[in-house]
């Protein structure tokens, strides 16, 4: 299910602008989605949210 959200997440980050690296994991299934996974980045915030209540935060790192 997480991977099916990938295109929507990438579209949202392009709309917001800036530089993004994304890692999302479903803790119950272990399924994950990564964007720019080979590029080092610092996580400014870790948010654990239920699907449907997910919020995108923008940080200039």
DSSP file (Angstrom, degrees, kcal/mol; ACC not computed):
  #  RESIDUE AA STRUCTURE BP1 BP2  ACC     N-H-->O    O-->H-N    N-H-->O    O-->H-N    TCO  KAPPA ALPHA  PHI   PSI    X-CA   Y-CA   Z-CA
    1    1 A X     >        0   0    0      0, 0.0     4,-0.6     0, 0.0     3,-0.3   0.000 360.0 360.0 360.0 -38.7    0.0    0.0    0.0
    2    2 A X  T >4  +     0   0    0      1,-0.2     3,-1.5     2,-0.2     4,-0.4   0.925 360.0  52.7 -59.9 -45.5    2.8    2.4    0.8
    3    3 A X  G >4 S+     0   0    0      1,-0.3     3,-1.1     2,-0.2     4,-0.4   0.810 100.6  61.7 -63.8 -28.8    4.4    2.1   -2.6
    4    4 A X  G 34 S+     0   0    0     -3,-0.3     4,-0.3     1,-0.2    -1,-0.3   0.714 101.1  54.4 -69.9 -18.0    1.1    2.9   -4.3
    5    5 A X  G <X S+     0   0    0     -3,-1.5     4,-2.3    -4,-0.6     3,-0.3   0.551  82.9  93.7 -87.2  -9.1    1.2    6.3   -2.6
    6    6 A X  H <> S+     0   0    0     -3,-1.1     4,-2.5    -4,-0.4     5,-0.2   0.879  81.9  49.3 -53.7 -48.0    4.7    7.1   -4.0
    7    7 A X  H  > S+     0   0    0     -4,-0.4     4,-2.1    -3,-0.2    -1,-0.2   0.891 111.8  49.8 -62.1 -39.3    3.5    9.0   -7.1
    8    8 A X  H  > S+     0   0    0     -4,-0.3     4,-2.1    -3,-0.3    -1,-0.2   0.893 111.0  49.5 -66.5 -39.3    1.2   11.2   -5.0
    9    9 A X  H  X S+     0   0    0     -4,-2.3     4,-2.2     2,-0.2    -2,-0.2   0.922 110.8  49.0 -65.7 -43.7    4.0   11.9   -2.5
   10   10 A X  H  X S+     0   0    0     -4,-2.5     4,-2.1     1,-0.2    -1,-0.2   0.889 110.5  51.3 -63.8 -38.5    6.4   12.9   -5.3
   11   11 A X  H  X S+     0   0    0     -4,-2.1     4,-2.0    -5,-0.2    -1,-0.2   0.907 109.7  50.3 -63.5 -41.3    3.8   15.1   -6.9
   12   12 A X  H  X S+     0   0    0     -4,-2.1     4,-2.0     1,-0.2    -2,-0.2   0.887 110.6  48.9 -65.2 -38.9    3.3   16.8   -3.5
   13   13 A X  H  X S+     0   0    0     -4,-2.2     4,-1.8     2,-0.2    -1,-0.2   0.878 109.9  51.4 -70.3 -36.4    7.0   17.4   -3.0
   14   14 A X  H  < S+     0   0    0     -4,-2.1    -1,-0.2     2,-0.2    -2,-0.2   0.895 110.5  49.6 -64.9 -38.7    7.4   18.9   -6.5
   15   15 A X  H  < S+     0   0    0     -4,-2.0    -2,-0.2     1,-0.2    -1,-0.2   0.897 112.7  46.9 -64.5 -41.2    4.5   21.2   -5.8
   16   16 A X  H  < S-     0   0    0     -4,-2.0    -1,-0.2    -5,-0.1    -2,-0.2   0.790 101.6-152.1 -72.6 -28.3    6.0   22.3   -2.5
   17   17 A X     <  +     0   0    0     -4,-1.8    -1,-0.1     1,-0.2    -2,-0.1  -0.160  46.2  88.2  79.6 179.2    9.5   22.9   -4.1
   18   18 A X  S    S-     0   0    0     -4,-0.1     2,-0.5    40,-0.1    -1,-0.2  -0.266  86.3 -49.5  85.6-175.2   12.8   22.5   -2.3
   19   19 A X        -     0   0    0     40,-0.1     2,-0.4    -2,-0.1    40,-0.2  -0.848  59.8-176.3-101.1 132.1   15.0   19.5   -1.8
   20   20 A X        -     0   0    0     -2,-0.5     2,-0.4    38,-0.1    38,-0.0  -0.963  21.6-177.7-131.0 144.2   13.4   16.4   -0.4
   21   21 A X        -     0   0    0     -2,-0.4     2,-0.4    21,-0.1    15,-0.2  -0.983  22.0-161.5-131.4 134.9   14.4   12.9    0.6
   22   22 A X  E     +A   35   0A   0     13,-1.5    13,-2.3    -2,-0.4     2,-0.4  -0.953  19.8 170.3-125.0 134.3   11.6   10.6    1.7
   23   23 A X  E     +A   34   0A   0     -2,-0.4     2,-0.4    11,-0.2    11,-0.2  -0.939  10.2 172.1-138.2 119.8   11.5    7.4    3.7
   24   24 A X  E     -A   33   0A   0      9,-2.4     9,-2.4    -2,-0.4     2,-0.4  -0.991   6.0-175.1-128.6 135.3    8.1    6.1    4.9
   25   25 A X  E     -A   32   0A   0     -2,-0.4     2,-0.9     7,-0.2     7,-0.2  -0.995  25.8-136.3-134.0 135.4    7.6    2.7    6.5
   26   26 A X    >>  -     0   0    0      5,-3.1     4,-3.3    -2,-0.4     3,-0.6  -0.815  19.4-158.4 -85.1 109.3    4.5    0.8    7.6
   27   27 A X  T 34 S+     0   0    0     -2,-0.9    -1,-0.2     1,-0.2     5,-0.0   0.739  87.1  53.3 -65.9 -23.3    5.5   -0.4   11.0
   28   28 A X  T 34 S+     0   0    0      1,-0.1    -1,-0.2     3,-0.1    -2,-0.0   0.808 125.2  21.1 -82.1 -29.2    2.9   -3.2   11.0
   29   29 A X  T <4 S-     0   0    0     -3,-0.6    -2,-0.2     2,-0.2    -1,-0.1   0.618  94.0-127.4-111.8 -18.1    3.9   -4.7    7.7
   30   30 A X     <  +     0   0    0     -4,-3.3    -3,-0.1     1,-0.3     2,-0.1   0.429  58.1 146.2  82.6  -1.9    7.5   -3.5    7.2
   31   31 A X        -     0   0    0     -5,-0.3    -5,-3.1    -6,-0.1     2,-0.3  -0.429  26.5-174.2 -67.7 142.4    6.7   -2.2    3.7
   32   32 A X  E     -A   25   0A   0     -7,-0.2     2,-0.4    -3,-0.1    -7,-0.2  -0.934  23.9-153.0-139.6 161.9    8.6    1.0    2.9
   33   33 A X  E     -A   24   0A   0     -9,-2.4    -9,-2.4    -2,-0.3     2,-0.4  -0.999  17.1-174.5-133.1 132.1    8.9    3.7    0.2
   34   34 A X  E     -A   23   0A   0     -2,-0.4     2,-0.4   -11,-0.2   -11,-0.2  -0.982  10.3-171.0-130.4 141.4   12.2    5.6   -0.4
   35   35 A X  E    S+A   22   0A   0    -13,-2.3   -13,-1.5    -2,-0.4    -2,-0.0  -0.998  82.8   1.6-130.4 128.1   12.9    8.6   -2.7
   36   36 A X  S >  S+     0   0    0     -2,-0.4     3,-1.5   -15,-0.2    -1,-0.1   0.877  79.7 161.0  61.2  40.5   16.6    9.7   -3.1
   37   37 A X  T 3   +     0   0    0      1,-0.3     4,-0.1    -3,-0.1    -1,-0.1   0.707  67.6  55.1 -66.1 -20.1   17.6    6.8   -0.8
   38   38 A X  T 3  S+     0   0    0      2,-0.1     2,-0.5     0, 0.0    -1,-0.3   0.459  91.4  85.8 -91.6  -1.1   21.2    6.9   -2.1
   39   39 A X  S <  S-     0   0    0     -3,-1.5     2,-0.0     1,-0.0     0, 0.0  -0.884  85.0-120.0-102.2 123.5   21.7   10.5   -1.3
   40   40 A X        +     0   0    0     -2,-0.5     2,-0.3   -19,-0.0    -2,-0.1  -0.336  43.7 163.8 -60.8 139.4   22.7   11.3    2.3
   41   41 A X        -     0   0    0     -4,-0.1     2,-0.5     2,-0.0   -21,-0.0  -0.985  35.7-120.7-152.2 159.5   20.3   13.5    4.2
   42   42 A X        -     0   0    0     -2,-0.3     2,-0.7    19,-0.0     3,-0.1  -0.882  25.6-128.9-103.2 132.2   19.5   14.5    7.7
   43   43 A X        -     0   0    0     -2,-0.5     3,-0.1     1,-0.2    -2,-0.0  -0.714  21.4-174.3 -80.9 117.4   16.1   13.7    9.2
   44   44 A X  S    S+     0   0    0     -2,-0.7     2,-0.3     1,-0.3    -1,-0.2   0.754  70.6   6.6 -82.0 -25.4   14.7   16.9   10.6
   45   45 A X        -     0   0    0     -3,-0.1     2,-0.5    12,-0.1    -1,-0.3  -0.973  58.3-149.3-158.8 139.8   11.6   15.3   12.0
   46   46 A X        -     0   0    0     -2,-0.3     2,-0.5    -3,-0.1    -3,-0.0  -0.964  20.9-173.4-110.9 125.1   10.2   11.8   12.5
   47   47 A X        -     0   0    0     -2,-0.5     2,-0.7     8,-0.1    -2,-0.0  -0.975  13.5-161.0-122.2 125.6    6.4   11.7   12.4
   48   48 A X        +     0   0    0     -2,-0.5     2,-0.3     6,-0.0    -2,-0.0  -0.927  29.8 160.7-103.1 116.7    4.5    8.5   13.1
   49   49 A X        -     0   0    0     -2,-0.7     2,-0.2     6,-0.0     5,-0.1  -0.976  41.8-113.0-139.0 147.8    1.0    9.0   11.7
   50   50 A X    >   -     0   0    0     -2,-0.3     3,-2.4     3,-0.1     4,-0.1  -0.558  50.0 -94.1 -74.4 143.9   -1.9    6.8   10.7
   51   51 A X  T 3  S+     0   0    0      1,-0.3    -1,-0.1    -2,-0.2     0, 0.0  -0.334 117.2  37.9 -57.9 140.1   -2.7    6.8    7.0
   52   52 A X  T 3  S+     0   0    0     -3,-0.1    -1,-0.3     2,-0.0    -2,-0.0   0.141 114.0  59.7  98.4 -17.8   -5.3    9.4    6.3
   53   53 A X  S <  S+     0   0    0     -3,-2.4     2,-0.2     2,-0.1    -2,-0.2   0.123  73.1 137.3-122.2  17.0   -3.7   11.7    8.8
   54   54 A X        -     0   0    0     -5,-0.1     2,-0.4    -4,-0.1    -3,-0.0  -0.448  35.1-162.9 -71.7 135.3   -0.3   12.0    7.2
   55   55 A X        -     0   0    0     -2,-0.2     2,-0.6    -8,-0.0    -8,-0.1  -0.959  12.1-139.6-120.5 135.9    1.2   15.5    7.1
   56   56 A X        -     0   0    0     -2,-0.4     2,-0.4   -44,-0.0    -2,-0.0  -0.858  19.1-165.2 -96.0 123.8    4.0   16.6    4.9
   57   57 A X        -     0   0    0     -2,-0.6     2,-0.5   -12,-0.1   -12,-0.1  -0.864   8.7-144.4-106.7 143.0    6.5   18.9    6.7
   58   58 A X        +     0   0    0     -2,-0.4     2,-0.4   -38,-0.0   -38,-0.1  -0.924  20.9 174.0-111.4 129.8    9.0   21.0    4.7
   59   59 A X        -     0   0    0     -2,-0.5     2,-0.8   -40,-0.2   -40,-0.1  -0.999  27.9-139.8-132.5 134.5   12.5   21.6    6.1
   60   60 A X              0   0    0     -2,-0.4   -40,-0.1     1,-0.1    -2,-0.0  -0.857 360.0 360.0 -91.5 111.1   15.4   23.3    4.4
   61   61 A X              0   0    0     -2,-0.8    -1,-0.1   -42,-0.2   -19,-0.0   0.390 360.0 360.0-107.0 360.0   18.4   21.2    5.4
